[in-house]
C-alpha cells in the first residue's frame, strides 16, 4: 500500500480515490485527517489556525466525532501541494495532461489563472474535461493529474 493511498484515505477502496470515496458516501476519516496533519508537520493548534477552525474542530475531526467538511479536506490537499511545490514542479498543467480542447480551456478557471496543478482546487469537484461527455462522472480527486501529484508528494516520485 502506497503512502499516497494511505494519506488519501483510499486504502479501503483500492480502486477509488478520495473523490471517488466521497462520491460513494465516504468522507475523509479521522485517521486520514490525522495522517494529513502529520504529513504537513503541523500540530493540531497550528493546523486549526491555518484552516480557520477551532482547535476543538480539529480534535473532533481526528477523533471521528465530526465529519471533515469537503472544503476543509480540499484545503488540506492544497496546503500539502503548496508546501511541496518542488516535488510537483515537473507535473505538466492539467489542460496539457488531459489534452483539453482550446474551446474548453478558455472556459476553465485553472487555465485562465495559469494554475494547471491546482485545477481540482479551483473547480471544486469537476473540471471542464470531467464535465465533457467522454469523462462524465469523474471527479477531480480521481483525476490522473491529482493522483500523480499526490504520489510525488507522498511517495517521492511518480508511481
Secondary structure, 3 states (H helix, E strand, C coil): CCHHHHHHCCCCCCCCCHHHHHHCCCCCCHHHHHHHHHHHCCCHHHHHHHHCCCHHHHHHHHHCCCCCCHHHHHHHHHHHHHCCHHHHCCCCCHHHHCCCCHHHHCCCHHHHCCCCCCHHHHHCCCCHHHHCHHHCCCCHHHCHHHHHHHHHHHHCCCC
